[in-house]
Amino acid sequence: MKHKHDLILASNTTTLLQTENLIIRKLCADDAPFIFELVNMPSWLQYIGDRGVRTLRDAEQYIINGPMTSYEKFGFGLYLVALKDTLEPVGMCGLLKRDTLDDPDIGFAFLQKFTGRGYAFESAAEVLTYGKNVLGLPRILAITTKDNTSSIKLLGRLEFQFEKHITINTEELNLFGRNMQ
């Protein structure tokens, strides 16, 4: 029987970043089963929103039209985060460029069973370093819903500062910023 983490071995992507416990790599269409699970978690739906991913084909299209298109267009995007020792996917973390924001913003989400282990901080810190040192980004933003206390706390640990409330698609959100110089 195939395990979910076998998908990472089957994909033809290579490691982009490494931390003590994690590898961070580009998403590919083979990651659809993992993405399907991630974007349909109750916490994703509550804090990030319903992306209409109802089938594995929808998950493939999400990857192709979102992260993979972003890699081509901007040179960055959301990345898969996996455990270094087992290669099991645990979440995603990366940078997005939204039309509604002046600077790229960081995004992250992890499967419920892997929260509380420091993986979000570990991967986000590495992505921020990559954004600064490799991509040369002078400033990175972050947005959260007002009630997403765990993400707000994590952004504080990552040295983001609350700047203001903004509205995107009729939803009022917190905007945080961090100068990377």
Secondary structure, DSSP 8 states (H G I E B T S, - for coil): ---TTHHHHHS---EEEE-SSEEEEE--GGGHHHHHHHHTSHHHHHHT------SHHHHHHHHIIIIIHHHHHHS--EEEEEETTT--EEEEEEEE--TTSSS-EEEEEE-GGGTTSSHHHHHHHHHHHHHHHTS--SEEEEEEETT-HHHHHHHHHTT-EEEEEEEETTEEEEEEEEE--
